[in-house]
Amino acid sequence: MPNQMNDEAFNMSMRKFLKQVGVTSQQQIEQAVRGAKPAGNVKVRAVITIPELGMEHVIDGEIATGASE
């Protein structure tokens, strides 16, 4: 029988990974912004890759620091 994906296990594993990405990314961004104390917004880019599937997903955005320029 071909290798079948278990949807429940896949979804749980993916959610766990994305939670880790979100939490650790937020911590790193907060640390960098607090250390640099930039004025205005900062540009941000997130890149998620799955090399063995040839996938790359890029998200560009801005984060408001709340500081005046």
C-alpha positions in Angstrom: 0.0 0.0 0.0 1.4 3.5 -0.8 2.5 5.8 2.0 -0.6 7.5 3.2 -0.6 10.7 5.3 -2.4 10.7 8.6 -4.3 14.0 8.4 -4.7 14.3 12.2 -1.1 13.6 13.0 0.0 16.0 10.2 -2.3 18.8 11.4 -1.1 18.4 15.0 2.6 18.4 14.0 2.1 21.4 11.7 0.3 23.4 14.4 3.0 22.6 16.9 5.7 23.7 14.5 3.8 26.9 13.6 3.3 27.7 17.3 7.0 27.3 17.8 7.7 29.6 14.8 5.3 32.2 16.1 6.5 32.2 19.7 10.3 32.2 19.0 9.9 34.7 16.2 8.1 37.1 18.4 10.7 36.8 21.1 13.6 37.4 18.6 11.8 40.4 17.0 11.0 42.0 20.4 14.6 41.6 21.5 16.0 43.1 18.3 13.6 46.0 18.3 14.2 46.8 22.0 17.9 46.6 21.5 18.0 48.9 18.4 15.1 51.2 19.5 14.2 52.2 15.9 11.8 55.0 15.2 8.6 54.3 13.2 7.9 51.0 11.5 10.4 48.2 10.8 10.3 46.1 7.7 10.1 42.4 8.4 10.4 39.3 6.2 9.7 35.7 7.2 10.8 32.8 5.0 9.7 29.2 5.5 11.4 26.6 3.3 10.9 22.9 2.9 14.0 22.0 0.9 13.0 18.4 0.2 9.7 19.6 -1.3 11.2 22.5 -3.2 8.9 24.9 -1.3 9.7 28.5 -0.2 7.1 30.8 1.3 8.0 34.4 1.8 6.0 36.9 3.8 6.9 40.6 3.8 5.4 43.1 6.2 5.9 46.0 8.6 5.8 46.1 12.4 4.9 49.4 14.1 7.3 50.1 16.9 5.1 52.8 18.5 8.1 55.2 18.5 8.0 58.6 16.8 10.4 59.3 14.0 
